[in-house]
Amino acid sequence: MQDAARRKSIGLGFAVFSAITFGGSGPFAKALIGAGMSPQQAAWLRILGAAALLVPLALILRGSAGIRAARASWPQLVLYGLTGIAGCQTLFFIAASRLPVGIAILLEFSGPVLVVGWLKFGRKVAVPRSAALGVGIALAGLAVVVEIWSGLQLDLIGLLAGLGAAACQATYFLLIDKLTGVADPLVMTAAGSIVGALLLTAIAAPWGIPWHALTDTIAIGQRSAPGWVLAAWLIVMSTVIAYLAGAAAVQRLSAAIGGAVAYVEVVAASLFALVLLNETLRTNQIIGGAIVLLGAFVAQSSVGKVAPPEIPPAEEFDADDEAALLGDAGKTGRTDLDPAGL
């Protein structure tokens, strides 16, 4: 009992640390964008840097078994790289360049609302009433954030980019069903980073990156730092270390607890933006944001109750059936790492 409690406490610590470090990505990326990089180039730099570190790590720790697992689920991993990594990060950076970082990350975390919508209207799956309630709460909160009664008070491109990031996040959540127990989280993220970097190479035109920005001193709010320091933080702290902490957390926590802790990232991102960029949110944005997060959390928690796997009757369920059903899930735990961070 004490070992289990200690394991969960350590997992909770890893999860909170992961969410906080992921939350720092917005302000550092925004500073690089302000120095001349496009949001696409900043996302490409981050994803390529993460791939350069994660791929060798995955090869060392997972070896040929990891490669075989990646081959077995390559279509899902490609889609994950296109949406959960390249799409999610690029659209988030576009939103953060035009909106307060706290609003941009808030829009992205409305992804579970879209998951419920897809399950109900796209796949015609019956969803719990609590899921519909969560959607309603989140939409009401979003209306408060954008001050819909006065017309849209946010940059339209930034708003659409944030909602696009939410759609990519929703796609990621849907992919989890197919990847859990099939692709190791480390292998999954390393492979997805390769796909994301390749895609963004064609979109971001990295040959046009103002590389001098990495040696110049860049303003970040009222402070300044060499560009390479900001890039290193974005790649190492807010991506690789944040991911590894998240991977350590998912081995120790249930999906419900991990999903709840992930929302710490929204608060962390807002605090980083306040301290580093002096970005403040209006009262209605704070209230509306809290409502959106409540609704999104209710929706996400409810989605986990949809269409549970059918368990064979006890007399027909032997050890081989159990191994086939569980796969590697007992070894790797859940894989619902937050794509906002990577």
N, C-alpha and C positions, 0 to 999 in steps of 0.2 A: 504493500500500500504506500509506504513512504517512498519507495523507488519510483512508483508511478507518479506520485505527486511531484517529486523532484524532477522527473522527466518532463512533465507538463510545464512546470515553472521555467525550466531551461528553454523549452520550446517557445513559451510565451515571450521570454526575453529576446530570443532570436527573432521572433515574428515582429515585435515592436521595433527592434533595431533595424530590421529589414525595411519596414514601412517608413521609418524616419529617413533612412539613407536614400530610399527610392524617392521620397518627397523632395529631396534637395535638387533633383534633376532640372526642374523648371527654371529656377533663378539662374543657375549656371549656364544653361542653354540659352536663356534669354540674353545674358550678357554677351555670349559669343555671337548671337544673332545681331545684337546691337553694334558689334564690332565689324560687321560686314558680311558674315555668313548668312546664307538663306536658311530657313527652318529645315529644308530638305538636306542641306549640307551638314548642318549640325547633327541631324539624326543619323546621317550616313557615317559621320566621324564617330559617333557614339557606338553605333551598331558594329561597325568594322573593328573598332578597338576592342569591343567586348568579344567578338568572334576570335580575334587574334589571341586572346587570353583563355577563353573558355574551350575552344576546340582542342588545343594541346592538353588542357586539364582533363577534358572528357576522354581523350585517347589514353592518357596515363591511368586514370582511375577506372575506366570502363572497358577499355581495350576492344577486342574483336566482338565481344558480346554486345557492347553498345552499338557498334556498327551494324550488326545483324538486326538489332531491334529497330534501328533507324530505317533500314531497308524495308523491313516488314510493314512500316507505317509511313512510307515516304510521301504518299499523296496528302495525308493529314499534316505532316510536318511542313510540306511546301506551303499549304494553305495557312498554317500557323505563322510561318515566316513572312508571308505576304500581308497578312492582316494583323495578327497579334503582335508582331514586332515592327515591320516596316510601316504598315499603315497606321497602327496605333500611335507609334512614336512620332512619325512625321506630322500627322494631323494634330496631335497634342502640342507639338512645338509650334505649328502654325497658329493654333488657338492661343497659346501662351504668348506669342509675339504680338498679338492684337488685343488680348484681354488680360486682366489680372490673373496671375498664375493660379490663385485659389479658385477662380471661376472656371478656368480651363480644366483643371483636374476634377472639379465637381461635375462638369458636363461629361467627362470621360467615365466617371464612376456611375453614371446613370445607365450603363450597359445592361445590368440585370433587368431593367425595365423592358428593353428591347428583346431580351431573351424570352420573357414571358409572352410578349406580343407574337414572336415568331412561333413559339410552341402552340399558342392558341389559334392563331389565324393562318400560319404557314403549314404547320404539321397537323392541325386539327386535333391537338391533344387537350384533354380536359385538364384544366389547371385549378388548384385550390382557390377558394374565395379569398384567402389571405394574399395570394399572388396578385389578384385583381385589385385588392385593397392597396397593396404596396405600389402598384402602378399608378393608381389614382392619387395617392399621397405624393409620390415623386413628381407627377405632372403638375400638381398644385404648387409644390415647392418651386419647380422650374418657372412657373408663371410669375411667382413672386420675385425670383432672381432677376428675370429679364424685364420686370415691371411692365407686364403685358397690358395693363390698364392705361399706360401712357404711350403705347407703341413700343417697339423693341428699343431698349436703351443700350444694347450691346452692339459692338461691331458685327455686322451680319456675316462676313466671311469667317471671323473668329468663332461666332456661334455655330455656324455650319460645320467648321472644322472640328470643334469640340464634340458635336453630335456625331460626326463621322468617326471620331476616335471611340465614342461609345459603341457605335456599330461594330467596329473592329474588336472591341473588348467583348461584345456580345458573341461574335463569331468564335472568339477564343474560348468562352465559357462552353459553347456548344461542342467544340472540339474535344473538350476534356473527357466527355463520355466515351469517345473513341480511343483516346490516348492513355487513359488511366490503366495502369497495369501492363501497357504495351511498350510505351517509350519512357525510359528513365528521365526524370526531370532535367538532369544535367545534359544528357544527350539531346533531349528535346530542345532546350534553349540554345545549345551550341549549333545544332543543325538549323534551327530557325534563324539564328543570327547570320549564318552563311547565306541563306536564301534572302533575308532582308537586305544584307549588304549588297548582294548582286543586283537585286531589283533597284535599289536606290542609286547604284552606280550609273544606271541609265537615266534616272530621273534627276538626281541632284547635280549632275555635271561636276564631279569633284575636282576635275582638272581646272576648274575656274575658282576653286576655293582661295580666298585671300590668306595664304599660308603665313604671311607676315603677321597676321593677327595672333598667331601662337607665340611669337616672340615679343609682340608689343605689350604694353601695359594697358589693360582693359578695365574700364570702369564697371563696377557692379554696385549699383546704388551710389552711396557716398564713399565707397571704398574703391580700391583698385588692386589688381593682381596681374601677373603675367598671364597671357592667354593660355600657355601650356599648363599652368596650374589649374585653371578652370576646366580645360579639356580633360586633364588627368583625373580631377575630382569626378567629372561627369562619367568617365569611362570606368574608373577603378572603384570609387566609393559608391556612386549612385547606380552602378550597373553590376559589376562583377561581385564586389563584396556584398552588396545588397542582395543579389541573387543567391550567393552561397549561404548567407544568413537565412534567407527564405527557404532554401533547400533543407537546411538543418532544422528549421521550424516545422516543416511539413512532415518530417519523420516522427515528430513528437506530439503533434496536436491533431485534433479532429478537424474535419472540414468546416464544421460550424464555427468553432473557435477561430480557426485561421481566417475564415471569411470575415468575421467580425473585426479582427485585429487589422485586416487590410485597410479598413476605412480610416485608420490612424494616418495613412498616407495623405489623405485630403487635408487633415488638420496640420500635419507636418509641412506640407507644401505651402499652405497659407502662412504659417509662422516663418518659414524660410524666406518667403517673399516679403513679409513685413520687415524682418530684420535686415535682409540683404538689399532689397530693392525699395523699401519704404512704401510698399503697396498696401493700402488699406481697403477694406470692404465696407460698403455702406450697411446700415443696420438691416435694411430689407434683404440685402444679399446674404448676410450672415443667417438671418432667420430662415429665409428661403432655402439656403444651402443645407441647414440642419434638417429641414423638412424633406428635401430631396434625398439626403443620405438615409433618413429613416425609411422612406418609401423604397429606396433601392435595396436596403438591407432586408426589409420584409419580403420584397420580391425575390431576392437571391435565396433567402432561407426557404421560401416556399417552393422554388424550382427544384430543390433537392428532394422534395416529396413526390415529384411527378414520375410516374411510370417506373416504380421500383422493379428490379429483376425478379422474375418468378423463381421460386425455390422449389425444387422437386420434393414430393412427399418424403417423409423421413425414411420409409422403408426402401425407397428407390435411390436414396442419396448416399453414395459411398465416398470413400476418401478420394478416388480419382475424379468424381464429379466435383468435389469441393475444390480440388487443385485446379481444375479447368475453369471453374467459375471465378475463383479469386485471382488466378494468374500470379503476377508479381506484386499485386497490390499490398499484400502483407509485408513485402520487403521494402517497397518504396513509399508507401503511404500515398496521400493524395498528391495530385499534380497541379492543383489550382493556384499556381504562382501568379502574382499580379502582373499583367502585361503593361500596366502603366509605368512600371519601373524598368521594363526592358523592351 
